[in-house]
Amino acid sequence: MSKKKKKRKDRKKKSSKKAAAGASPLVKVYGAEPDGTDEELKKIIAKESEALEKSASAPPVPPAAPRKPAPPQTRTPAENDVAASLSAIYEGHPSKEWLNTLERGRRKTWVLVLASITALLVLVLGAAWLGFWWWGGHGFNGEGIQIQIEGPEQISLGQEVSYFINWHNVSKEPLASTEFRISFPNDFIISEIKPEPTSAPLVFRLGAQSAEARGTIKVTGVFTGALGTKSAIQVIGTYRPATFNSDFEQLMTHDIEYTDSVLEGTLELPAKVLPGDEVTIRYTIQNNGTETMEGLRARIPIPDGFVPGSDGSSGEIDEYEYVKELDPLDPNASVSVELKGAFSLGSSGDIPIVGEAGYVASDGNFAAAQKTEGLVSVLAGDLHIELVINGSQDDRSVNLGEWQRIGISYENTSGEELENVSLALHLDAKSGEGDEEKSLTLVDWRELDDEYEAERSGNALTFTEAEIGQLESLAPEEDGFIEVSVPVIESVSPDMDVPIMAYVEATIVSVGDTEVNRIVKTQPILLNLQSDANITSVARYTSDEGAPVGTGPLPPQVGSATTYRVEWKISKTLHELERVNVSASLPKAISWGTIKEIDAGEAGYDPDLKLVTWNINKIPSDVDDLLLSFDVKLSPSEADVGRFAPLLSETRFEFTDKSIEESVIRTSPSLNTDLPDDPIAKRKGVVTKP
């Protein structure tokens, strides 16, 4: 044996003896003793040594049953490298420098833990992003509900029609709530709805719906609007996806047009007529549909120059149209209405005639579901007459007490002589209907200004050959003119609030050698009564009962102030008034006092304009009078000495007459210190010096 091998063998023996003498167990493991430079390592080694000693003193464990030898395992090159590394650690002779690397190894463990946590977070976030991408691509994509409206676009009025509102959840995600609001035109009368709406008028709350859910709402009914009308059906779908906490909306519109009707109309008219000839306009309506038509109204607008007769018509004359309410019209049934009258003097040419059948819309206007048009040829008449009142042939409003200057022009247009012509001017006023109709006199015939002194009967003046000689035989193209004046009466009661109908009725006995006894009329002119509302402006020093309401010297004196009470009083018996405004300005020597009494509205004073105002929104028809009183203070100057000092300018009274929808302006005279009706202040209005 060589010396080197012998020395190595001796060192091993010494090391074995030292281990047997109680060397630290960790030294046995690590193959070295720690020095005193690492206190923490010493504590660890001591603790582990104590644990090993306790384990050595424990009673021996009986030997386990023999095991079958494990089959030999073949290691990969990588595993061989790991085994070689472990052998180098545990079988070699590490130095203290290796022990000093123990702390560094612990740091690497924490780094691995942190890296694992980071990897886990990245994995979770990636999974969340992947889930969002999945739902975003395969769940709600912004198109939750698809709506389709099936039904005709061209509408036949009166024909029953059905519309299908089809909906489909195309989001592939459940919906937490679903609602549909369906809007049809106001003239659509519904006969059937499936399913029944949740609430009126057409609201369907369908609640939660599954992905790919679909359904249909059926609405059946009849359109009753006016021909030519364009409208639309609208559906608003409101829904909330299951993964959202907000609502979304989908709108669908279906345009429609009323192009046809189940009603058929015909007009029966004379081909040619002369002014004054009786004309019958017959309008027939037939229901060609499958449903009974209810609530229909027939309507014939009054043609230009046509004067309806006093009887013989089956309906009512409402302002400028003939109307009649129809009974329910069954399928294939028909009904006729008639309007009788005559064309007035001056009418000529082809006059259009219109017959309509339909309904009254919610706004009060007439909606024609059927319309038929025709023409009547009016030949030139024998006598042309024109009526003019206060320079106009149009309908107008008149104030009570207002004078009416009436002109009547006439001309023979027949080409032959007209024999025994008479002209009657009518100023009729009638109230009531049917058997209760009565004639009223709304002009003051006592004030009539008529140079011909025509004979009056009731509300008519008749001019004959006795008053105007040329009417006995009126040559071709010969003409003439008549003028009279008469005032409207100054006061009326509410039951006399009816228009005055002014027209001329002419009678022609013969045209040439032919006796015709023809009666012709002019187109009536309607004179509607304005409200009799008026304003009175009065200055007082004492009240009606004699109590003083003013202060200061009487007569007023220079250098002193005298206070007067001004009263504005609105009085009326006819019509409701709107937008009422009363105003007047104060003269230079007058200063504003205070408002003492006001029945309605608001009153005020503008010091820059020196303007007193009183504004009222509305005065109902049953309110007869309203009062405003206020004080003004007079401080006269030398220039006022020897005269009545002005207190208030002219009062301006403006309002809108609701019955005739016209604005009216009326005034009251200015006021001064002359108070002839005041028992204390009368004859004490002239300004004096002290």
SEMARBA-706842 format. One record per residue: z, y negated, x negated of N, C-alpha, C in turn; residue in three letters. Coordinates in steps of 0.1 Angstrom, whole numbers, plus 5000, padded with zeros to 4 digits. Layout:
BEGIN
ZYXZYXZYXALA;...
//
This chain:
BEGIN
500050124991500050005000500049884991MET;499249794995499149664987500349584989SER;500649484980501749404981501649314994LYS;500449264997500249185009500549255022LYS;500149375023500449455035501949475036LYS;502549505024504049535024504749415029LYS;504449295024505149165028504949145043LYS;503749175048503449155062504349245071ARG;504549365066505349465073506749425073LYS;507249365062508649325061508849215071ASP;507949115072508149005081508249055096ARG;507449155099507549205113508849265116LYS;509449345106510749405108511749295110LYS;511749195101512749085103512649025116LYS;511449005121511248935134511849025145SER;511649155144512149245154513649245154SER;514249245142515749245141516249115147LYS;515649005145516048885151516048885166LYS;514948935171514848945186515949035192ALA;516249145184517349225189518649165188ALA;518849065180520148995178520348895188ALA;519548875198519748785209518948655208GLY;517748665203516848555204516448515218ALA;516048395221515748345234514548425240SER;514648465253513548545259512248465258PRO;512348335260511048255260510448255246LEU;511348275236510848285222510048415221VAL;510648515228509848635228508548625235LYS;508548545245507248525252506248435244VAL;506748325239505948225233505848255218TYR;506748335212506648375198507148265189GLY;507948175193508548065184509648005191ALA;510547945183511747875188511447725189GLU;511847665199511647515200512547445191PRO;512047325187512947245179513647145188ASP;514347055182515146955191514446835195GLY;513146835193512346705197511946705211THR;512046815218511646815232512746865241ASP;513546775246514746805254514446885267GLU;513346835273512946895286512547035284GLU;511847065273511347205270512547295267LEU;513547235261514747315258515447355271LYS;515547265280516147295293515447405300LYS;514147405300513347505307513547635300ILE;513547645286513647765279515047825282ILE;516147735282517447785284517547845298ALA;516947785308517047835322516347965323LYS;515147985317514448105318515148215310GLU;515848185299516548285291517748345300SER;518448245307519548295315519048385326GLU;517848355332517348445342516948585337ALA;516448585325516048715319517248795316LEU;518348735311519648805308520148875321GLU;520148795332520648855344519848975349LYS;518548965346517649075350517949195342SER;518349175329518549285320519849355323ALA;520849285328522149345332522149415345SER;521049395353520949465366520849615365ALA;521349695375521249835374519749875373PRO;519549985366518150035363517450075376PRO;516250045378515450085389514850215387VAL;515050305397514450445395512950435393PRO;512450525386511050525383510250555395PRO;509150475396508250495408507450625407ALA;507050665418506250785418504950765410ALA;504550865403503350855394502150815402PRO;501450725397500150675404498950745397ARG;498050755405496750805400496150695391LYS;495750735380495150635371493950565378PRO;493950435376492850355382491650375375ALA;490550385382489250405376488950295366PRO;488350335356488050225346487150125352PRO;487349995349486549885354485749825343GLN;484549795347483649735337483749585338THR;484049525327484149375327482849305323ARG;482649195329481449115326481749045313THR;480748995307480848915294481848795297PRO;481748735308482648615311484048665311ALA;484348775318485748825319486248865305GLU;485348925296485748955283486148835275ASN;485448725278485848595271487148555275ASP;487448565288488848525293489948605287VAL;489648735287490748825281490948795266ALA;489948765259490048735245490848605243ALA;490648515252491448385252492848415254SER;493248495264494648525268495348595256LEU;494548685250495148755238495548655227SER;494648565225494848465215496148385217ALA;496448365230497548285234498848365232ILE;498848485238500148555239500448645227TYR;499448675219499648765207499648695194GLU;499148575194499148505182500448435178GLY;500448345170501648275165501448125167HIS;501648075180501347935182502347855175PRO;501947735172502847635165503447545175SER;504347455170504947355179503947265185LYS;502847235179501847155184501347215197GLU;501247345198500747405211501747385222TRP;503047395218504047375228504047225234LEU;503647135225503546995229502446975239ASN;501547065241500547055250500847105264THR;502147145266502547195279502447085290LEU;502946965287502946855297501446815301GLU;500646825291499246785293498646885303ARG;498947015302498447115311498947085325GLY;500147035327500647005341499846895347ARG;499446795339498646685344497346735349ARG;496746835342495446885347495646955361LYS;496847015363497047075377497046965388THR;497646855386497646745396496246685398TRP;495546685387494146635388493346735397VAL;493646865396492946955404493346945419LEU;494646915421495046895435494446775441VAL;494346665434493746545439492246565441LEU;491646635432490246665434489946755446ALA;490946845449490746935461490946845474SER;491946755474492146675486490946585488ILE;490346525477489146445478488046525484THR;487846645479486746725484486946765499ALA;488246785503488546815517488246695526LEU;488546575521488246455529486746435530LEU;486046455519484546445520484046545530VAL;484646665530484146765539484346725554LEU;485546675557485946625570484946515575VAL;484846415566483946305570482446355571LEU;482046445563480746495565480546565578GLY;481646645581481546715594481546615606ALA;482346515605482346405616480946345617ALA;480346305605479046245606478046345611TRP;478146465608477246565613477346585628LEU;478646585632478846595647478246475654GLY;478446355648477946235655476446235655PHE;475846285644474346305644473946405654TRP;474646505656474346615665474346555680TRP;475446495683475546435697474646325699TRP;474446245689473446135690472046185692GLY;471746295686470346345688470246435700GLY;471346505704471246605714472046565727HIS;472846455727473646415738473046285744GLY;473946185747473446055752472645975743PHE;471445945747470545865738470145735743ASN;470945675752470645545758469845555771GLY;469345675775468645695788469445805796GLU;470345755804471245845811470645895824GLY;470145805832469545845845468145795846ILE;467245875851465845845854465745845869GLN;465145725874465045705889463545695892ILE;463145765903461845755908461845735923GLN;461045645928461045615943459645665948ILE;459645755957458445805963458345755977GLU;457145705981456945655994455745555994GLY;455245526006454045446006454245296002PRO;453245245996453245095992452545016003GLU;451645066010450944996021451645036034GLN;452244936041453144966052452444936065ILE;452545026075452045006088453344976097SER;453444846101454544796108454744876121LEU;456044926123456344996135456145146134GLY;455545196123455345336120456545386112GLN;457145496116458245556109457845606095GLU;458545576085458245616072459445656064VAL;459345756055460445806047460245776032SER;461345736025461345716011462345816004TYR;461845865993462645965985463045895972PHE;464345885970464845835957465345955949ILE;464545985939464846105931465446055918ASN;466546125914467246085901467446205893TRP;467546185880467646295870468446245858HIS;469446325854470246295843469546345830ASN;468846265823468046305812468746285798VAL;470046255799470846235786471246365780SER;471246485787471746605782473246605779LYS;473846515785475346495784475946475798GLU;477046535801477646515814477946365816PRO;477946325829478246195833479646195840LEU;480446095836481846085842481746025856ALA;480745935858480645875872479145845874SER;478745845886477345815890477345745904THR;476545625904476545555917475145495918GLU;474645495931473345435934473445335945PHE;472845215943472745115954471345095957ARG;470945115970469545105974469444985983ILE;468444905980468244775988466844785994SER;466744776008465544766015465444626021PHE;464244576025464044446031464844436044PRO;465244316048466144296060465444346072ASN;464144356073463444396085463244546086ASP;463944626077463844766078464944826086PHE;464544896097465544956106465645106103ILE;466845146098467045286094467345376105ILE;466645486105466845586116467545716110SER;467445746097468045866091468345846077GLU;469445896072469845886058470346026054ILE;469846086043470446206038470446196022LYS;471646216017472946236023473546106028PRO;474646116036475145996041475745906030GLU;475545776031476045686020477545686020PRO;478145656008479545646007480145526014THR;479445416013479845296019478645216023SER;478745116032477645036037477344936027ALA;476044886027474944946035474345066030PRO;474045076017473445196011473945215997LEU;475245255997475845275984476245425983VAL;475845495973476145635971476945655958PHE;478145695960479045725948479045875947ARG;478345925937478146065935479146125925LEU;479946045919480946095910480446155897GLY;481146255891480746325879479546415881ALA;478746415871477546495872477346575859GLN;476846695859476646775847475346735840SER;475246775828474046755820472846815828ALA;471746745827470446785834470546785849GLU;471646725855471746715869470646635875ALA;470246665888469246585895469546595910ARG;468946505917469146495932468146405938GLY;468246405952467346315960468046255971THR;467846125974468346055986467146025994ILE;467146056007466046036016466545936027LYS;465645826028465945726038464645706047VAL;464845716060463845706070464045596079THR;462945516082463145406091461745346094GLY;461845226100460745146105460745006100VAL;459644956095459544816091459144736103PHE;459744616104459444526116459144386112THR;458644366100458444236095457144176099GLY;456644076092455444006095454244056087ALA;453144066093451944116086451644016074LEU;451244086063450844006051452043986042GLY;453244026047454444006038454444096027THR;454844056015455044136003456544146000LYS;457044255998458444275995458644395985SER;459844445984460144555975461344625979ALA;461344755975462544845976463144855962ILE;464444835961465144835948466244935947GLN;466345005936467445095934468145065921VAL;469445055921470245025909471145155907ILE;470945225896471845335893472845295882GLY;474145315885475145285876475845415872THR;476045445859476545565854477345545841TYR;478245645839479045635827479045775820ARG;478445785808478445905800479845955797PRO;480046085796481346145794481946095781ALA;481146065771481646025758481845875756THR;481645805767481745655767482745605777PHE;483245485774484245425784483645305790ASN;482345285790481745175797480545225805SER;480145135815479045175824477745125819ASP;476645195823475245165821474545155834PHE;473445075834472645055846471245085844GLU;470545135855469145165855468545105867GLN;467545025866466944955878465545015880LEU;465145035893463845075896463445005909MET;462144945909461644865920460344925925THR;460144925938458944985944458344875953HIS;457244815949456644705956455944765969ASP;456044685980455444725992454744595999ILE;453744626007453044516014452744556028GLU;453044466038452744496052451344466056TYR;450544576056449044556058448544596071THR;449344666079448844726092449944726102ASP;449644766114450644776125450244876135SER;451244936141450945036152450644956165VAL;450944826165450644746177449244696176LEU;448544706187447244656189447144546199GLU;446544436196446544316205445144276209GLY;444944226221443744176226443944046234THR;443043956233443043826240441943816250LEU;442243776262441243746272441143596274GLU;439943536271439843396272438543356278LEU;438443236285437143196290436343146278PRO;435043166279434143126268434042976267ALA;433842906278433642756278434442696289LYS;435142586287435842516297435642366295VAL;435942286306435942146305437442096305LEU;437741986299439041926300439441916315PRO;440641966318441141966331440942096339GLY;440042176335439842306341441042396339ASP;441442466349442542566347442142676338GLU;442942706328442642816318443842906319VAL;443443036319444443146317444243216304THR;445243216296445243296283446043426285ILE;445343536284446043666287446043746273ARG;447243776269447543856257448043986260TYR;447444096256447844236258448244306245THR;449344366246449844446234450044586237ILE;449444676229449544826231450244886219GLN;451144986222451845056211451045186208ASN;450445196196449745316192450545406183ASN;451845376182452645456173453345576181GLY;454245646174454845756179456345726183THR;456745606181458145566184458145456194GLU;459145446203459345336212459645206205THR;458945096208459244976201460144886210MET;461244856204462244776211462544636205GLU;462944546213463244406208462044326205GLY;460844366210459644286208459644156215LEU;458944066210458743936216457243896215ARG;456643846226455243796226455343646224ALA;454343596216454343456213452943406213ARG;452743286219451443216219451743076215ILE;451343036203451542886200450642806209PRO;451142696214450442606223449242546216ILE;448042576220446842526213446742366214PRO;446042316204445942166204445242116217ASP;445842016223445241956235445542036248GLY;446242156247446442236258447742196265PHE;447642176278448842136286449242256295VAL;450342316292450742426301451042386315PRO;450742476324450942446338452442456342GLY;452742396353454142396357454642536362SER;453642616367453942756371452842846368ASP;452942966371451943066369451943136356GLY;452843096346453043156334454143256335SER;454043376328455043476329456143466319SER;456143366310457143346300457743206300GLY;458243166289458943036288458242946277GLU;458242816280457742726270458942676261ILE;458842716249459942676239459342586229ASP;459642456230459042346222457542356222GLU;456942406211455542406210454942546210TYR;455642636217455142776218455542836231GLU;454742936235455043016247455643146242TYR;456743186248457343306243457843386255VAL;457843526253458443616263459043736257LYS;460243766261460843886256460244006263GLU;459944116256459344226261460244346263LEU;460044426273460844546275460444646265ASP;461244746263460944856253459544906256PRO;458744916246457344956247457145106242LEU;456945196251456845336248455445366240ASP;455445476233454145516227452945516237PRO;451845466233450645456241450745366253ASN;451845296254451945206266451545066261ALA;451244976271450744836269451444746278SER;451444616275452044516283451144386281VAL;451044306292450344176291451144056295SER;450943946288451543826292450543716294VAL;450843616302449843516305450443376304GLU;449543286299449843146298448743066305LEU;449142986315448242906322448342756320LYS;447242686321447342546319445942486318GLY;445742376312444442306310444342226298ALA;443142206292443042126281442941976285PHE;443641896277443741756280442441676278SER;442441556283441341466281441241436266LEU;440141436260439941406246439741536238GLY;440041646244439841776237438441816237SER;437941866226436541916226436342006214SER;435342086214435042176203435642316205GLY;435542396194436142526194437642516191ASP;438442556200439942556199440442696196ILE;441142716184441642846181442842886190PRO;442843006195443943066203444543186195ILE;445843196194446543296187447543366196VAL;447543496196448543576203449243666192GLY;450643666193451443736183452443816190GLU;452843936184453944016189454744056177ALA;456044046178456944086167458344066170GLY;459144026160460544016161461043886156TYR;462243846160462943736154463743776142VAL;463443716131464043756118465543706118ALA;466243756108467643716107467843566104SER;466743496098466843356096466443276108ASP;466043346119465643276131464143256133GLY;463443276122461943266123461343386129ASN;460143366135459443476141458643556131PHE;458743686131457943776122456943846130ALA;455743816129454643876137454244006131ALA;454444116139454044246135452544276140ALA;452044186149450744196153450144056156GLN;448944036152448443896154446943916158LYS;446543846169445243846174444743706176THR;443543676171442943536172441743536180GLU;441443416187440243396195439943246195GLY;438843216202438343076203437943046217LEU;438242926221437842866234437042746231VAL;435842736237434942626235435142526246SER;435742406242436042296251434842196251VAL;434142186262433042096263433541946264LEU;432641856260432941716262433241686277ALA;434341616280434741586293433941476299GLY;434241456312433541346319434241206316ASP;435541216313436241086310437141106298LEU;437041016289437841016277438940916278HIS;440240966277441440876278442340896266ILE;442840796261443840796251445140716255GLU;446240776251447540716255448240676241LEU;448740556240449340506228450640436232VAL;451740476226453040416229453640356216ILE;453940226216454440156204453540186192ASN;452240186194451340206183451140346178GLY;451640446185451540586180451140676191SER;450440786188450140896197451041016194GLN;451941006185452841116181454141116188ASP;454741236189456141236194457041156186ASP;458041096192458941006184460240996191ARG;461240946184462540916190462640776194SER;463440746204463640616209465140586211VAL;465440456209466840416211467040376225ASN;468240396230468540346243468440196244LEU;467740156255467440006257466239966250GLY;465540046242464340006234463139996244GLU;462439886242461239866250460039956245TRP;459240006255458140086252456840016256GLN;456039986247454739916250453640026250ARG;453140036262452240156265450840106267ILE;449840166260448440126261447640246266GLY;446740226276445840336281444440286280ILE;443640366272442240336271441440446277SER;440240406284439440506291438040476289TYR;437140586290435740566288435040676295GLU;433840646301433040736308432140806298ASN;432340936295431441006285430541116292THR;430441106305429641206312428141186312SER;427741066310426341026311425940996325GLY;426841006335426540976349427740886353GLU;427440826365428540736370429640826375GLU;430840776373432140836378432640756390LEU;432740826401433140756413434640776417GLU;435240666421436640676426437540736416ASN;437640676405438540726394439940656396VAL;441040736395442340686395443140736383SER;444040646377444740686365446240666368LEU;447040776366448440776368449240786355ALA;450040686352450940696340452240766344LEU;452540876338453840946341454840926329HIS;456040896333457140896323458240986328LEU;457941116328458841216335459941256326ASP;461141286332462241346325462941446334ALA;463041566329463541676338464641746331LYS;465641786338466741866333466841996341SER;467442096335467642226342466342306342GLY;466442426348465242506349465142576362GLU;463942616366463742686378464142606390GLY;464942666399465442606411466342486408ASP;467042496397467942386393467342266386GLU;466042276384465342166377465442036386GLU;465741926380465741796387465141686378LYS;464541586385463841476378464841366376SER;464841316364465641206360464841076357LEU;465440966358464740836355465440786343THR;464740786332465340736319464640606314LEU;463840546323463340406320463740316331VAL;463940186327464440086337463240026344ASP;462740086355461540036362461739896367TRP;463039846368463239716373462739606363ARG;462739646350462239556340460739576336GLU;460039646345458639676342457839556341LEU;456939546330456039436328454639496330ASP;454039466342452739516346451939416353ASP;450939366346450139256352449239296363GLU;449039436364448139486375448939516388TYR;450239516386451139546398450739676405GLU;450639776396450339906401451339966410ALA;451040056419451940126428452740226420GLU;454040226422454940316415455540416426ARG;455440546422456040646430456840736420SER;458240736422459040806413458940756399GLY;458540846389458340796375456940786372ASN;456040756381454640736379454140606384ALA;453240546376452440426380451040466382LEU;450440436393449040476396448140356397THR;447040356389446040256389444740306396PHE;444340236406443140266414442140156414THR;441140166422440140066423440739936430GLU;441939956437442539846443443139756432ALA;443639806421444239726410443139696399GLU;442239786397441239766386439839806393ILE;439039706396437839726404436839816397GLY;436739816384435639906378435940056380GLN;437140096384437440236386436740286399LEU;436240196407435540246419434240316415GLU;433540266405432340326400432240286385SER;432540396377432540366362431240416357LEU;430440316352429140346346429240426333ALA;428140496329428140576317428540486305PRO;429340526296429840466284430640336287GLU;430940316300431740196303433240236300GLU;434040136295435440166291436340056296ASP;437640076294438539976298439940006291GLY;440839906293442139926287443239866296PHE;444339946297445539906305446739896296ILE;447539796298448739776290449939746299GLU;451039816297452339786304453439806295VAL;454639756298455839766290457039796299SER;457939886294459139916302460139966292VAL;461439926294462539966285463140096289PRO;463640176279464540286281465840236287VAL;466540306296467740266301468840256289ILE;469840176291470740136280471840236278GLU;472140316288473240416286472940546295SER;473340656289473140786296474440866294VAL;474540966303475641066301475041186294SER;475941276288475341386280474441476288PRO;474641486302473741576310472341516312ASP;472141386307470841316308470141316295MET;470641396286470041396272468841486272ASP;467741436277466441516278465341416273VAL;464241476268463141386264462341326275PRO;461741216273460841156283459441206279ILE;458741266289457341316287456341216293MET;455641156284454641046288453241106287ALA;452441096298451041136298450341066309TYR;449041066309448141006319447441116326VAL;447441116339446741206348445641126355GLU;444341176353443241106359442541196369ALA;442141136380441441206391440041146392THR;439041236392437641196394437141266406ILE;436741186416436241236429434841296427VAL;433941216421432541256420431941216406SER;431041306401430341286389428841276393VAL;428341146393427041126399427041156414GLY;426141246418426141276433426941406436ASP;427541456425428341586427429841556429THR;430341606440431741586442432541696434GLU;433441656426434141756418435641756420VAL;436141636424437641626426438441686414ASN;437941646402438641706390439841626386ARG;440841696382442141636377442241666362ILE;442341566354442541596339443741516334VAL;444341566323445541506318445441486303LYS;446141386298446241366284447341456278THR;447241476265448341556258449641476259GLN;450741536263451941456265452441406252PRO;453141296252453941236241455341246245ILE;456141316236457641326239458341216232LEU;459241156240460141046235461541106236LEU;462041136224463441196223464441086222ASN;465541106229466641006229467441016216LEU;467640896209468540896198469940886203GLN;470840916194472240906197472540756201SER;473440736210473840596214474940546205ASP;475240616194476340576185476140436180ALA;477240356180477140216176478440176169ASN;478340066162479540016154479839876159ILE;481039846162481539716165482439666154THR;482339546150483139486139483839366145SER;485139366145485939256151487039206142VAL;487239076141488339016134489438976143ALA;490738996140491838956149492938886141ARG;493638806148494938756143496038816151TYR;495738856163496738916172496039046178THR;496839146182496339266188496039246202SER;495439346208495139336223496339316231ASP;497539356226498739346234499439206231GLU;498839126222499338996219500238996207GLY;500539106200501439106188500639056176ALA;501238976168500538916156500239026146PRO;499039036141498639126131498139056118VAL;498038916120497738836108498838746104GLY;498738686093499838596088499138466082THR;499938366081499438246075499138136085GLY;498738016081498537906090497237916098PRO;497337876110496237856120496137716125LEU;495037646124493837696117494037706102PRO;493137786095493337806081493237666073PRO;494037656062494137536055493737556040GLN;493237456034492937456020494237466012VAL;494237556002495437565994496437666000GLY;496237726012497037826018496237956021SER;496838066022496138196025496538236040ALA;495438276047495638336060495038476060THR;495838566065495438706066494938746080THR;493738816080493138856093493039006093TYR;493039066105492839206106491439236111ARG;490739316103489339356107489339496112VAL;488639526123488539656129487139696130GLU;486839816125485539886127485739996137TRP;484939996148485040106158483640166160LYS;483540306158482340376161482540436175ILE;481540416184481540466197480240536200SER;480340646208479140726211479440816223LYS;478340866229478440976239477441086237THR;476441066228475341166226475341206211LEU;475241346210474841406197476041406187HIS;475841506178476741516166476141426155GLU;476941366148476541276137476941336123LEU;476141326113476441376100476141256090GLU;476841276078476641176067476741036072ARG;477941006078478140866083478640776072VAL;478040656071478440556061478440416068ASN;479640346067479740216072480140126060VAL;479440006058479739926047479539776050SER;480239696043480139546044480739486032ALA;480339366028480839296016481739176020SER;482639146011483539036014482938906008LEU;483038786015482638666009483438625997PRO;483038515990483738475978485138435980LYS;485438365991486738315994487738416000ALA;487238546001488038646008488438745997ILE;489738785998490238895989490639015998SER;490639135991490939255998492439276000TRP;492739326012494139356015494439506014GLY;494839566025495139706025494539766038THR;494339906038493939976049495139996058ILE;495039966071496139976080496040106089LYS;494840146093494640266101493240326099GLU;493240456099491940526097492040656105ILE;491040686114491040806122490440926115ASP;489440896107488841016100488040956088ALA;487741046079486941016067487740946056GLY;487040876047487740806036487140666036GLU;488140566033487740426032488140376018ALA;487440276013487840226000487140085998GLY;487540025987487039895983486639895969TYR;485439845966484939835952485039685948ASP;486039655939486239505936485039445928PRO;484339525921483139475913482039425923ASP;481839515933480739475943481339395955LEU;482639395956483339335967482839395980LYS;482739535979482139615990483239705997LEU;483339696010484239786018483339896023VAL;483840016022483040136026483940226034THR;483340306044483940406052482940516053TRP;483340636048482440756048483140866056ASN;482240926064482741046073481641146072ILE;482041276069481041386067480441416080ASN;481241426091480641466104481541416115LYS;480841376126481541336138480941426149ILE;481841526154481341626164480841556177PRO;480041636185479441576197480541536207SER;481741606207482741576217483741466212ASP;483541406201484341296196483641166200VAL;484241086208483640966214483840836205ASP;484940826199485140706191486140726179ASP;485940646169486840646157487040506153LEU;488240486146488640346143489140336128LEU;488740226122489240196108489640046109LEU;490840016105491339876104491839846090SER;491639726086492039676072492239526073PHE;493039476063493339336062492539266051ASP;492139146054491439056044492238926044VAL;492238866032492938736030492038626027LYS;492038516035491238396033491938296026LEU;491338246015491838136007490738026007SER;490637936017489537846018489537746007PRO;488337686004488237585995487737456002SER;487637345994487237226000485837236007GLU;485037326002483737336008483737396022ALA;484837466025485037526038485537436049ASP;486037316045486637226054485637176065VAL;486137186077485237136088484337246094GLY;484537366090483637476095484337606096ARG;483737696103484337836103484037906090PHE;485137956084484938026071484538166074ALA;483538216065483138356067484238456063PRO;484338566070485338666067484738796062LEU;483638836068482938966064481438956067LEU;480639016058479239006060478839106071SER;477539106074477039206084477439346081GLU;477839416091478239556089477139656091THR;476839736081475739836081476239976085ARG;475640036095476140166100474940266099PHE;475140356090474040456087474640596091GLU;473740686097474140816100472840906102PHE;473041036103472041126106472341186120THR;471341176129471441226142471041376141ASP;472041466143471741606140470841666151LYS;470841616163470041666174468541646172SER;468241536166466741506163466441506149ILE;467441536140467341546126466641416120GLU;467141306124466641176119467741086114GLU;467441006104468440906099468240776107SER;469440726111469440606119470240496112VAL;469840376113470540256108470740156119ILE;472040116121472340016130473339916124ARG;473439796129474239686123475139616133THR;476139556128477039466136477039326129SER;477039216137477039086131478139056122PRO;477938956113479038916104480138846112SER;481338836105482538776111482938646104LEU;483538556112484138436106485438406113ASN;485938286110487238256116487238216130THR;486038206136485938176151486338306158ASP;487438306165487938426172488138386187LEU;487038376195487138326208487938416218PRO;487938546214488638636223490138666219ASP;490538596209491938606204492838496211ASP;493838536219494538426227495238326218PRO;495638366206496338276197495438206188ILE;494338276182493538216172492338146178ALA;492038156191490838086196491037936195LYS;489837876192489737726189490637686178ARG;491037786169491737746157491137816144LYS;489737806144489037876133488537776123GLY;488437646126487837546117488837516106VAL;488437526093489237506082489637356081VAL;490937336078491437196077492037176063THR;492337046061493137006049494637006053LYS;495537026044496937026047497436876051PRO;
//
